[in-house]
C-alpha cells in the first residue's frame, strides 16, 4: 500500500502547450516540443523585440501572448507581446522606486508572473514593499494586494503560482517567512502558514501528486515541507547546515520518489539534499546530502534516474539521483544564472554572456550538441511554447523557432 501511495504521489501532471509559470508546467523545466532548433541559423531567430526598462523576470506564454515584468527607477512594468510576431500589444505600470541591492546581478523586477488561463498574476516590489496584482489579458487590473515590507540585500525574487483557484506565494525574507494562498478571482487571503525565517529565499513551490493527495512542496533555508491545498502541513524535513544557514534560490524538483533542493550564498558555500517522503508516517527522511559542487541559482533537471544541469560557474553536471554520486562534471560555459530547460530530451542552458549550449542528458559523459549566440547577456530562464523558445535578454525578447 505504501509503495502504491508513493507511486501516485510522483505522477507528473500532463504537459500543456502554455508555459504559464516559472520553469513551465508544474515547474519541471521540461518541454516535449520537438521542433526547437538545436543549432540556430539566422532564419531561426524569428523576432527580437525591445524590452523597456530592465529586469530578470522570465517570460511566460499563455495562448498567443508572451508576458514578462520589467522596471525603471520610477516604475514597475507589465509587458505583453504577440507570441508570433513579437509586437508589443500593451504595457501597464505601477509606481516604484530604486530600492537597495548589494549585488549588481539583482534586479528591481526579478519575479516571474503566472497565469491560470483566465488572468495574469504579477508580483512587484516598489523598493520597500511587495504587492500582488491581477490583470485580465487586455491589461485591465482586476485586483491588487499589499503584502508588506520586504527585507533582503538582494530585493525580492519570489514567483507566484496558481493552484486550484488560489495564488500561492512563498514570501520568505530576512525578517519573516510565510506561505500564503489568495483567491485568484478576488485576491482575498484564503489561508497562510508561518514558516521559520532565516535568510530571504526565492525558490518556487511545485505540486506533487494527484487529486486529494496533491501537496505543495516548499523549500527554503528551513527545509522541505509538504502542504495540502488548504494549508495543512503533511510532512517536512528540517535542513541542518554545517557552517551557517544558506538560502534557496534554485527551486526544488521531484524524481524517483525523492525531492531535491539546493542552497548557497555569495561566499561560495553550497549545499544539496535529497529527501524521501513517508506519507504514512507523515515525515521525510534524508537520503543523501552534498556540501560542494552543486548549483546555487540554476535549478536542476531530472531524467532517467539522473540529475542534470549547470552550476553558477558554468560546470555541466550529472548526478546519480539515488545516491548523489557525481557521474561526471565538465567545463561548459561562463557564469550561469538562468535555469536550464529540457526540450525533446536535450538540455538547453544559457550563460550570462548570452551563449546557449545544448547538450545531451546522458550518464556516460558530457556530449555538447550545439553552441548558439543569443547576442546579448542573459540572466533569465527561457520559456518554451508552441514550437518556439522565448529568451529574455538584457534588452530584448528573442524568439527562436521554425517559421
Secondary structure, DSSP 8 states (H G I E B T S, - for coil): -HHHHHHHHT------S-B-STTSGGG--EE--S-S-SS--GGGEEEEEE--SB-----EEETTEEEEEEE-SSEEEEEEEETTT--EEEEEEEE------S-TT--S-----EE-SS-EEEEEE-SSEEEEEEE-TTS-EEEEEEEEE---TT------EEETTEEEEEEE-SS-EEEEEEETTT--EEEEEE---SS------EEESSGGG-EEEEEETTEEEEE-TTS-EEEEEE---SSS--B--S--EEETTEEEEEEE-TTS-EEEEEEEEETTTTEEEEEEEESSS--SSS--EEETTEEEEE-TTSEEEEEETTT--EEEEEE--S---S--EEETTEEEEE-TTSEEEEEE--SS--EEEEEEE-SS-B-S--EEETTEEEEEBSSEEEEEE--
